[in-house]
Amino acid sequence: EAFSPGSTFISLPPAGDGCDPRTLRARQMLERTGAPDLDWFAPEMQVLLRSGGEGFQASLPGRLPPLDRLEPIESYPVPGGQMVRYRASLGSHVAHYLFGWTDDDKIFWTTS
């Protein structure tokens, strides 16, 4: 970004108001205090959550304090759904999270 402003997702403007169902679900995921709800996930992720136990659950993003903002900043289609990158803001701290969504709004991928 320092050498070529706008060349990465860091400076992208919001692509929504943060109130769409997927963003609200992503916010629930990030702000959760316990195990995630299995119904939020695609079947292949549900299998991993059931068999992977706490270790796999701990690898998922989450357990953040209530965020000031969570907004989608980019999305693109992939086989089986859509990837959406979010910008999370809490005070002066900013982080980015990537979620994969199935066509029926189930999570099939998460990363921070």
C-alpha positions in Angstrom: 0.0 0.0 0.0 2.8 2.5 0.7 4.3 2.1 -2.8 1.0 1.5 -4.7 -2.1 2.8 -2.8 -5.1 0.8 -3.5 -3.2 -2.3 -4.6 -4.4 -4.5 -1.8 -7.6 -5.1 0.2 -6.3 -3.0 3.1 -7.6 0.3 1.6 -10.8 -1.0 0.0 -13.9 1.0 0.9 -16.8 -0.9 2.5 -18.9 -2.9 0.1 -22.0 -2.9 2.3 -23.4 -1.5 5.5 -22.6 -4.5 7.7 -26.3 -5.4 8.2 -26.7 -8.2 5.6 -27.4 -11.7 7.0 -23.9 -13.0 6.1 -22.1 -10.2 7.8 -24.3 -10.5 10.9 -23.5 -14.2 11.0 -19.8 -13.5 10.6 -20.0 -11.0 13.5 -21.7 -13.7 15.6 -18.9 -16.0 14.8 -16.2 -13.5 15.6 -17.8 -12.3 18.9 -18.8 -15.8 20.1 -17.7 -16.7 23.6 -18.0 -20.5 23.3 -18.2 -23.2 20.7 -19.7 -22.2 17.4 -23.2 -23.2 16.4 -22.9 -26.2 14.0 -25.9 -24.9 12.0 -23.7 -22.0 10.8 -21.5 -24.3 8.8 -21.6 -26.4 5.6 -21.7 -30.1 6.1 -18.0 -30.7 5.5 -17.1 -28.1 8.2 -19.7 -29.7 10.6 -17.8 -33.0 10.3 -14.5 -31.3 11.1 -16.1 -29.5 14.1 -17.5 -32.7 15.5 -14.4 -34.8 15.0 -11.7 -32.2 15.5 -12.9 -31.2 18.9 -11.7 -28.2 20.8 -8.4 -28.0 18.9 -10.2 -27.4 15.6 -12.7 -25.0 17.2 -9.8 -23.1 18.7 -8.3 -22.6 15.2 -11.5 -20.8 14.1 -11.5 -17.0 14.4 -13.6 -15.8 17.4 -13.8 -14.8 21.0 -13.3 -11.1 20.2 -14.9 -8.4 22.3 -17.9 -6.7 20.8 -16.7 -5.0 17.6 -17.2 -1.3 16.7 -17.7 -2.3 13.1 -17.6 -5.3 10.8 -18.1 -4.6 7.1 -17.6 -6.5 3.9 -14.9 -5.0 1.7 -14.7 -7.4 -1.2 -16.3 -10.6 -2.5 -15.7 -12.9 -5.4 -17.2 -16.1 -6.7 -15.6 -19.5 -6.1 -16.7 -23.0 -7.0 -19.5 -23.8 -4.5 -20.1 -20.3 -3.3 -18.6 -16.9 -2.6 -15.6 -15.6 -0.6 -16.2 -12.4 1.4 -13.4 -10.4 3.1 -14.4 -8.4 6.1 -12.8 -5.5 7.9 -13.3 -5.6 11.7 -12.7 -2.5 13.8 -12.3 -2.2 17.5 -11.0 1.2 18.6 -7.9 1.9 16.7 -7.3 -1.8 15.9 -8.3 -3.2 12.5 -8.2 -6.8 11.3 -9.3 -8.6 8.2 -11.1 -11.9 8.0 -12.0 -14.1 5.0 -15.1 -16.2 5.0 -16.3 -18.7 2.4 -20.1 -18.9 2.0 -22.2 -21.5 0.3 -25.2 -20.5 -1.8 -27.4 -21.3 1.2 -25.4 -19.0 3.5 -23.4 -21.7 5.4 -19.7 -21.1 6.2 -17.3 -23.4 4.4 -14.1 -21.5 5.0 -12.7 -19.1 7.6 -9.3 -17.5 8.1 -7.9 -14.4 9.7 
